[in-house]
Amino acid sequence: MRTAYKCRAYPTPEQAAVLNRTFGCVRFVWNCTLAWRHERFHGERVKTNFVQANAHLTAMKATDETAWLNEVSSVPLQQAIRHQQVAFTNFFAGHARYPRYKSRNGRQSAEYTRSGFRYRDGQLWLAKMDAPLAFVWSWPGIDPVTIDPTTVTVSRDPCGRWYVSFAVDVDDPAQFPATGAVVGVDVGVKDFAVTSDGEKIANPRHLARRAASLARYQRRMARKQRGSTNRAKAKAKVARAHRKVKAARADFLHKTSTRLVRDHDVIVIEDLNVKGMVRNRSLAKAISDSGWGTFRRLLEYKTAKYGRHLIVIDRWFPSSKTCSACGHLLAGLSLSTRRWTCPGCGTLHDRDVNAAKNILAAGLAVTACGGDVRHSGSSRVRSPVKQEPQPVKAGIPRL
């Protein structure tokens, strides 16, 4: 399998100048090629493949107006064309949106293949550089001298931090020992996740906790004159605050997903339409701050990596309105109702715990019917059981 090791990098001023010039050339090649593809498709009604796009890059480097593209390594420029081709392939396949233009204000990166770097004895030499690039290895259990990277990506975030990522082919990791435990997980806003065992994982609300400081930094930036050095400093402070929020959220999602994967053999979740849910102006910020989409992606690759099973049930399954004890289905249930009593059996339900129990039962029913336990390629997952409306009966709820 392929993995990546991301570390902090500390380039010298001369190396930073070379990398910044490379970032600008990569961004220019991406934007010009994207505009050329767009005009060619809408004007001539023809698609562009990688060979044609690469030939267009060669033609750009041969002109006097863009001859400065030859001052940097050609490997990152060719990799930009290759990444754009993959982006268009995913777009036409319906897996991603239309590629967008790159901005100089966002994250900058350049990827080097084996012909653009040299890695010896834990030291990295990039093309157009005489001295090795200094970086701090952040993986104490792995010796950097033993790795053999296939690609190296150097990046700079908006707040000015430099990073280097090494893509390495490694052996498959050891599988987690079987625990015999299964769990259903219902994600939410009040509590980040509620399991079928009754455990409630609190929502840390990283963005809400730093909202006051973010607003203060943004007000200070708004008062600065555009184009001034003080505005650039204030903008870096805003980016640094956002980076802290992003890092805290990623740390929480990684720890939570790893614990669920380590302690359970089977995990069942709902196929939520996060893109549609964030259209709700009242809950958009809270939903985005929770990171449900990232949480699902982490569960997908970690269950596949460590030999666990992830089951994703249909998003239209009424998990909150169905009684997990007798199967009674309510006609309606408002979002503000957090506890309700089943009119069929009289059981008092916590809304989220009851939903998690129903999600687990529905996931086990999907497995019993021979359905696929991993549905990572489709945004709307249908159970293999019959989809016609059927009356709700006692026991396991019917999808």
N, C-alpha and C positions, 0 to 999 in steps of 0.2 A: 504494500500500500504506500501511498505518498502522503507525507506530512510536511509541515513547515515549522521552522523555528524562527521566531521574530525577536530581535534584540535591538537595544538602543545603539545608535551609531553616533560617532563624534568626529565628523570630518574637519580637517584643517580649513582655514579660510580659502586656500587655493583649491582644495577639493570641493568645498561648498560652491565655489564659483563655477567649477566644471559641471557639477551636478545640477545647479540651477539653470545653467545654459542648456543642459540636456533635457531638463523638464520642459523648458520653453519650446525646444525643438519637437519634443514628443507631442506636446499640446498643439503646436502649429500643424504638424503632420496629421494628427487625428482630426482637427477641425476642417482643414482644407480637403482632406480625403472624404470626410463625411459630406461636406457641401458638394463636392464633385459627384459623389454617388447619388445624392439627392437630385441634383440637376440632371444627371444622366438618366435616372429612372423616370422622373416626371417629364423630361423633355423628349427622350428617345424611347422610353418604355422598355428599357433593357436592364437586366440585373448585372452587377459587377462581382466577379469572383476574386479570389486572393491573388491570382497571377496578374490580372489586369490592374488591381489596386497597387500591387508591388511595382509594376511597370510605371504606373503614374508617379509613385514616389521617386523612382529613378529619373523620370523626366523632370520632376521638380528640382532635384539636386543638380541637374545639368544646366538649368537656366541661371542667368546672372542675378536675377532678383532674389533667388533663394539659394544661392551658392553657399551661404553661411551654414546650411544644414550639414555640409561636409566637415565642419569643425568639431562635431561631436561623433561619438561612436554610432555606426549605422545599425548596430544590433537593437538598441531600444526603439529606434524608428521602425524597423521591420516588425518588432514585436507589437508595436501599436497597431500596425496594419493587420496583423494576425488576430489580435484581440477584437478589433472592429469587425473582422469577418465572422468571428464567433458570435459577436453581439447581433449581427444581422441574421445569422443562422437561427439563433434563439428567437429573434423577433418573428421571422417568417414561420417558425414552428409553433408560435403562440405561447412560448414560455417566458417571454420578456417583452418589455415595451420598446419603443423605437429608440435607437441610440441617440444620446444627447451630446451637445457640444461641451467641451471641457472649459472650465474657468480657471483663471490664474489665482483666484482667491480660495479655492478649495484645496483638497489634498493632492499633492503632486507625487508622481511615482515614475520610475523607469525600470524596466525589466531587462536583465542581461542573461543570455544563454551561455553555454560553455565557451563559445567563441568570443565572448565579451568580457570574461573575467578569468582569474586564475586563483585557485584556493590551494594553499600549501601550508601544512603544519599549523592549521588554525589561523592563518592570516589570509586576508582577501585583498587582491589587486584587481581593480576595475580598469577597463579600457580608458585610454587617455590620461591615466594617472601613473606617476612614477613611484609613489609611496603607498603602502598598504592602508586601507581604510580601517580606522580604529573602531572597535565595537566592544560591548560588554556582553559576555555570554551569560544568559539568564537561566540555564538548565543545568543545575549542579549534578544531576544523575547521568549526564551524557558528556563525554569528552569531545570538545569541538574538533580535535585533531582527527578523530575517527570518521567524521561525516564526509560524504561525497556529494555536495549539492549539484543538482541538475540545472537549476535556475536561481538567480539572485535578484531580489527586488529591493531597490533603495527608494525610500519614500520620505516625505516631509509633511507633517500635519500643519494646519493653519496657525497653530500657536508656536511653530518653529522647532518642534522636536524632530529629530532624524531617526529613522529606523532602517534596519536591513533584515530581510527575510530570506531564509535558506530553504528551498524546496528539496526534500531528500526522499529517496525511495528506501523504505525500511520494511522489515518483516512484520507480519501481522501480529498485533499484540496478543498477550495471553487473555483468554476469555475469563470473565468473572465466574466464580463458582455458583452453581444453581442454588437458589434459595427457596423455590417452591411458592413464592409470594406473587400475587397479582394485585393490581391496584387500578382504580379508575380516578382520573384527575379532571376536576372542573375548575377552569381558570376564571378569574373575575377581577373586579376593580377594588372592592372593599378588601377582600383577601386575595392575594395573588393566585393562590391555588388551594383547593380543598380536595382531599383524597377520600376515597370510599371507606378508609379506616377511621375517618373522623378527624384527621389531622388538618389543621388550618395553618397555611404558610402565609405569614403577614406580608402585605405589600409594602416594600420599603419606600416607595414614592420618591425616587431619587431626584427627579426634576422639580417636584413640588417643594422639596426641602431646600433646594438651592434657588428657588424662583426669586426671592428677594434680592440675593446677591447678583444674580444674572440681570435683573432689571436695573440694579444700580450701575453695573458695568456698562450696560447698553445705553443708559442715559448719559453717562460720562462720554461714551464714544459719540453720541449724537451731538454733543456740544462742541466737539472738535471740528476744525476746518478740514474739509475734504482735501485729500492729497498731502496733508501735513504729516510730519513725523510723530507728533503727539497722537494723531488719530490712528496711525499704524500701531503705536504702543497700546492704545485703548482697545483696538480691535484684537490684538493678541491676547489681552486679558479676557475678553469675551470668549475667544476661542479656547483659552485655557480652562475657563469655568465649564464650558460645554464638554471639554475632554474629560474632566473629572466626573461629570454626570455619566458620560458614556462608559467610562472605565468602571465606575461603581455598579452600573446596571449590568454590564457584561460579567463582572465578578459574581454578582448575585445569581444570574441566570446559569452560569457554568456550575456553581456549587450546588444549586438546587437540582438541576438536571442530572448531574453526576450522582448525587445521593439517591435519586429515584431509580436511576439505571443500576446502581450497585446493589440496592436492596430489593429489587423486584425483577422477576423473570419476564412478566408481561405487564405492559403499561397501556392503558386505554385512554384516549383523549378524543375530544370533539374536533370536527373539521370546521373551524370558525372562519367566517368571511371577514377578516380583519380590515381589508380595504373598504368594504361596504360599511362596516361599523364605525370607522373613523369619520364618516360623513355626518355623523351626529355631532353637531357643534357643541353640545353640552358635555359629551363624554370623549371627544376626540383627543384632547390632551392627556387625559387619564389613561385611555387605552394605549396611546402611543408610548407613554411613559412606562407602561407595564411590560411591553416587549413580548407579546404573545407569539408573534410570528417567529422571532428569534428563538424563543423557547422551544417551539415545535421543531425548528430546524436542528437545534442542538440535540433534542431527543432522537430525531431521525438518524443522525450520523453516529451518535453514541450507542444506540441500541444495535445498529448494524456492526459497529466496531467491536463491541464486547459480547456479541452473541445473545442479545436480548431480543424481545419481540415488541413492536409498537403497533397498536391497532388504532385506526382512525375511523370513527363512526360518522354516519351521515349528519350533516349540520342541521337537518330539519327534524331530527329525532327529538320529541318533547321530553327531554330529561328532567326539566324542572317541574313540569305539570303532571308527571306520572308518579303515583305512589309506589315506592320501592317495596312495600310490604304486600299489597294486594293487587297492584297493577291498575288501580282506578285512574282515569285520565280526567283532569279538570278541564272545563270549557275555556277558562281563561285564568291568567295569573299575572298580576301587575308586577313591574320591576321593583316597586317599593315594598312588596310583601316578602319578608325574609323568613317567616315561619307560617305554616298553615297546617290545618288538621284535615286528614283524609275523611271525606264523608262516607266512604265505604267501610273502612275498618276502624276509624277513630284514632289512627296513629298521628302523633304530633311530629311534624317534619321540620328540620332545618333545611331551608331551600337548597343551599349549596351542597350539604352532605347528602341529601336525597338525590340531587342531580348526579353527584359522583358515583353513588351506588348504582343508579340506572345506567350510567355510561359504562361501568364495569360489566353489568349484566348484558348490555347490548353488545359489547365487544366480545364477550365469551360466546354469545350466540352467533356472532359473525364467524368466529373461529370454528365453532361446531358445524357450521354449514359449509365449511371448506373454503372460506374467503381468504383473500390475501391479507396478511397481517401487516404489510407495509404498503402505504399508499402515498408515497412521496412525490409522485409525478402529476397528480391531478389535484385541482383545487376543490372539486366537488366529488366526494367519495360516496358511492352507492354500495349498500350492503348486498351480498349475493342472495339474500332472502327475498321473497316475493315483495314487490313494492306496491301492490294494490292496498287500498285502505281496508283494515280489518278491525273488528271490535277488540277492545282491550280486555284481556283475561287475567286471572290471578297468576302470580308467579313471575317469570321473566317477561318484561315488557316486549311486545312485538314492534319491530321497526316499521 
